[in-house]
Amino acid sequence: MLVPMAATAQKKKAKKPAKKPAVEEVQEDPRIAQMLAATQKIMFIDSLVVDSADFLRFIPVAQECGTLVQNGGYGQFTNELKDFRLTTIFDKKDSVAHLYVSDYIGNTWTTPALAKGISESASANYPFMMPDGTTLYFSQKGANSLGGYDIFVTRYDGSEGTFLKPENLGMPFASTANDYFFAIDEFNNLGYFVTDRHQPRGKVCIYVFIPNDTRKIYQSEAYSDAEIRALADIRCIANTWDKSNQRKIALNRYREARNTAQANQRITVSEFSSELDDLRHQAEVLSKALRLARNYYARANENKRQTLRTEILNSERELEALQLEIRKKEKEERNNAYSNNN
């Protein structure tokens, strides 16, 4: 039986395989390969998932490290002496958040001034300055980050009154997600790192780690590319543990740090202008002045003592009033914190 030519042509046409749509290859940022090769070897001892809106209150740094405050997605750091402050302020003119510095002079904070040396075109947030008063860690989103916020470090040049060019900390503290906060508590020998990688919207993970005395990196010949990427991305903190008892000892330090923070009722408040901090600072300054006046009174002659006696009595009354006000404010903060947590 003869098959019509038209039917044969139609049959042949049907046999042609359909063309597959072209798949566009996504090129990986070349900086990722460079950072992967220099991934720091860090032991992460614990992790905690919390709301991104108030994660700073879950970071129990020692009092000697300063005070951390979070408000509306922005961070503020005040040093232990409470005479220096770094605040994140959003600028509506350029829609960028910047770091500002202010000093406590004459019982008041100076008007915040833009931190010199930190890029003005990239958003910066969540500052943390080491007790040396020089080393500053902060998060930044811009040309030098991998897509979201990354952690950067810089140092203050006192002779020039400016910060040096910030450097990206690299992996595992950098990623295409948002890496918000980094701090090293030298007094408890603990580090804290906050990121939203692997987390649902509105959540972040706080990683607790042991700071290294010197920079250590994973040797590429001992790990596959997949293993290095997993370590750089902190996919499993157990993979960073060794067989020593370092993690157990560090966990005990972490628990003690949390207990101490709770005992001192050092709960961050949702406001930058901390009236309580100012009152405490005034009381501290006045107490020091009183001690000096009393020491001088013991060595002074009778005429000078009469003048000093009046000054000391007035200062004692002022200090007593300050201490009453401080206790009142502390009670208010405890009540507010309790209400927010329940």
Summary of the structure (lengths in Angstrom):
residues: 342
radius of gyration: 28.3
end to end distance: 87.7
largest distance: 138.5
contacts: 955
relative contact order: 0.13
helix: 37%
strand: 26%
